Amino acid sequence: TLRGPRGAMILCRAELADGIDRAVFPALQGGPHNHTTAAIGVALAEAATPAFRDYGQQVVRNAKALAAELLAHGFSLVSGGTDTHLILIDLTNKGVIAKKAARALDRAGIVCNYNTIPYDPRKPFSPSGIRIGTPSVTSRGMGEEEMRRIGALFSKALDNVEDEEALQRIAAEVREMAEAFPAPGITDRMAVGA
């Protein structure tokens, strides 16, 4: 995953370019946003550096550490773990609907998406899975030790989906971590939601 804006690129051979252009524009895409194009260029330049390779490797190490911690807390992971930056958690064994879990996690300061899982018995707008990733926390400088703490906080939040006071205490711990590992380029303590 690039550390840049949302967007996409299609790289292809010249003989496919006209067909792709007709399929994408104007039906799926409007005019270009030059600021986004420039930011993607910066992200691609960064991706060509050894530091980005190191970052990518740490993202995966962090995801594996977080997955292991979630497994230790009794969570069921789709595919049993991860080899990428993403973890897909099947919440059926926890007895909480993913949408409700995502809202509780949000109140606890933990960002995630609710997501369908393979053969999900629930509907897409109220699925059984939660998806989390490690790129943003890795960009902040967090490592495997912090992933273990995040996994424990994640578990604690889902044990307390109905307890607003508990979720606020967890949010305070999350805020403390965010302050200890500020987002790149942000040094003002107030910028992390304090």
C-alpha positions as CSV (number, residue, x, y, z in Angstrom):
1,T,0.0,0.0,0.0
2,L,1.4,3.4,-1.0
3,R,1.5,6.2,1.6
4,G,-0.4,8.6,-0.6
5,P,-3.9,9.7,-1.6
6,R,-6.7,7.4,-2.7
7,G,-6.5,6.6,-6.3
8,A,-5.6,4.0,-8.8
9,M,-3.4,3.5,-11.8
10,I,-3.7,1.0,-14.6
11,L,-0.5,0.1,-16.2
12,C,-0.9,-1.7,-19.5
13,R,0.6,-2.3,-23.0
14,A,0.0,0.3,-25.7
15,E,-2.5,-1.9,-27.6
16,L,-4.8,-2.0,-24.5
17,A,-4.6,1.7,-23.7
18,D,-7.5,3.0,-25.9
19,G,-9.9,0.3,-24.7
20,I,-9.1,1.0,-21.1
21,D,-9.3,4.8,-21.6
22,R,-12.8,4.4,-23.2
23,A,-13.9,2.1,-20.4
24,V,-12.8,4.4,-17.6
25,F,-13.4,7.9,-18.9
26,P,-16.0,9.4,-18.7
27,A,-18.2,6.6,-17.3
28,L,-16.1,5.8,-14.2
29,Q,-13.9,8.9,-13.8
30,G,-14.2,12.6,-14.2
31,G,-11.5,15.1,-14.9
32,P,-8.0,14.7,-13.5
33,H,-7.2,16.2,-10.1
34,N,-3.7,17.5,-10.5
35,H,-3.1,17.7,-6.8
36,T,-3.9,14.0,-6.5
37,T,-1.7,13.1,-9.5
38,A,1.2,15.0,-8.0
39,A,0.7,13.3,-4.6
40,I,0.7,9.9,-6.3
41,G,3.9,10.9,-8.0
42,V,5.5,11.7,-4.7
43,A,4.2,8.4,-3.2
44,L,5.7,6.5,-6.1
45,A,9.1,8.2,-5.7
46,E,9.0,7.3,-2.0
47,A,8.1,3.7,-2.9
48,A,11.3,3.5,-4.9
49,T,13.5,4.0,-1.8
50,P,15.2,1.4,0.5
51,A,13.4,3.2,3.4
52,F,10.0,2.3,1.9
53,R,11.1,-1.3,1.5
54,D,11.9,-1.4,5.2
55,Y,8.6,0.3,6.0
56,G,6.7,-2.3,3.9
57,Q,8.5,-5.2,5.7
58,Q,7.6,-3.6,9.1
59,V,4.0,-3.2,8.1
60,V,3.8,-7.0,7.5
61,R,5.7,-7.8,10.7
62,N,3.2,-5.5,12.6
63,A,0.2,-7.2,11.0
64,K,1.6,-10.6,11.9
65,A,2.1,-9.5,15.5
66,L,-1.3,-8.0,15.7
67,A,-2.9,-11.1,14.2
68,A,-1.1,-13.3,16.8
69,E,-2.3,-11.1,19.6
70,L,-5.9,-11.3,18.3
71,L,-5.6,-15.1,18.1
72,A,-4.4,-15.2,21.7
73,H,-7.5,-13.3,22.7
74,G,-9.7,-15.9,21.0
75,F,-10.5,-14.1,17.8
76,S,-11.1,-16.1,14.6
77,L,-9.1,-14.8,11.7
78,V,-10.0,-15.5,8.1
79,S,-7.1,-17.6,6.7
80,G,-5.8,-18.1,10.2
81,G,-3.5,-15.0,10.1
82,T,-2.0,-12.7,7.5
83,D,0.8,-12.4,5.1
84,T,-0.1,-8.8,4.1
85,H,-1.0,-5.5,5.8
86,L,-4.6,-6.5,6.4
87,I,-6.3,-8.7,8.9
88,L,-9.9,-9.9,8.4
89,I,-11.5,-11.0,11.7
90,D,-14.6,-13.3,11.8
91,L,-16.6,-12.2,14.8
92,T,-19.2,-15.0,14.7
93,N,-17.6,-16.7,17.7
94,K,-17.7,-13.5,19.7
95,G,-21.5,-13.0,19.4
96,V,-21.3,-9.4,18.3
97,I,-22.4,-8.1,14.9
98,A,-19.5,-6.4,13.0
99,K,-21.3,-3.1,12.5
100,K,-21.9,-2.8,16.3
101,A,-18.3,-3.9,16.9
102,A,-17.0,-1.2,14.5
103,R,-19.0,1.5,16.2
104,A,-17.7,0.4,19.7
105,L,-14.2,0.3,18.4
106,D,-14.6,3.8,16.9
107,R,-15.8,5.1,20.3
108,A,-12.6,3.5,21.7
109,G,-10.5,5.3,19.2
110,I,-9.7,2.2,17.0
111,V,-10.4,2.6,13.3
112,C,-11.6,-0.4,11.3
113,N,-14.1,-1.4,8.7
114,Y,-16.9,-3.9,9.0
115,N,-16.5,-6.4,6.2
116,T,-18.1,-9.5,4.8
117,I,-16.3,-12.7,5.3
118,P,-16.2,-15.8,3.1
119,Y,-19.7,-17.5,3.1
120,D,-20.9,-14.8,5.4
121,P,-24.4,-15.7,6.7
122,R,-25.2,-12.0,7.3
123,K,-26.0,-9.3,4.7
124,P,-23.3,-7.0,3.4
125,F,-24.6,-4.0,5.3
126,S,-24.5,-5.9,8.6
127,P,-21.7,-8.4,8.1
128,S,-19.8,-10.8,10.4
129,G,-16.3,-9.5,9.8
130,I,-14.0,-6.6,10.8
131,R,-11.0,-5.5,8.7
132,I,-8.0,-3.8,10.2
133,G,-4.6,-2.9,8.8
134,T,-1.2,-1.7,10.0
135,P,0.1,0.9,7.5
136,S,-1.0,4.0,9.4
137,V,0.3,2.8,12.8
138,T,3.5,1.7,11.2
139,S,3.9,5.1,9.5
140,R,3.7,6.5,13.1
141,G,6.7,4.4,14.1
142,M,4.9,1.7,16.0
143,G,6.3,-1.8,16.1
144,E,5.4,-5.3,17.2
145,E,5.2,-4.4,20.9
146,E,2.6,-1.7,20.2
147,M,0.6,-4.2,18.0
148,R,0.3,-6.5,21.1
149,R,-1.1,-3.5,23.1
150,I,-3.5,-2.6,20.2
151,G,-4.7,-6.2,20.1
152,A,-5.3,-6.2,23.8
153,L,-7.2,-2.9,23.6
154,F,-9.2,-4.2,20.6
155,S,-10.2,-7.3,22.6
156,K,-11.1,-5.2,25.7
157,A,-13.3,-2.9,23.5
158,L,-15.2,-5.8,22.1
159,D,-15.7,-7.2,25.6
160,N,-17.3,-3.9,26.5
161,V,-19.4,-2.9,23.4
162,E,-22.3,-1.7,25.7
163,D,-20.1,0.0,28.4
164,E,-19.5,3.6,27.4
165,E,-17.3,4.3,30.4
166,A,-15.0,1.4,29.5
167,L,-14.8,2.5,25.9
168,Q,-13.9,6.0,27.0
169,R,-11.1,4.6,29.2
170,I,-9.8,2.6,26.3
171,A,-10.0,5.7,24.1
172,A,-7.8,7.5,26.6
173,E,-5.2,4.7,26.3
174,V,-5.4,4.9,22.5
175,R,-5.0,8.7,22.6
176,E,-1.9,8.2,24.9
177,M,-0.4,5.9,22.2
178,A,-1.2,8.3,19.5
179,E,0.5,11.1,21.4
180,A,3.6,8.9,21.9
181,F,3.7,8.1,18.2
182,P,2.5,11.3,16.3
183,A,1.6,11.1,12.7
184,P,4.5,12.1,10.4
185,G,4.6,15.9,10.1
186,I,2.3,16.5,13.0
187,T,3.9,17.6,16.2
188,D,1.1,19.6,17.9
189,R,-0.4,17.5,20.8
190,M,-3.8,19.0,20.0
191,A,-3.7,17.6,16.5
192,V,-4.3,14.0,17.8
193,G,-7.7,14.7,19.3
194,A,-6.7,15.7,22.8
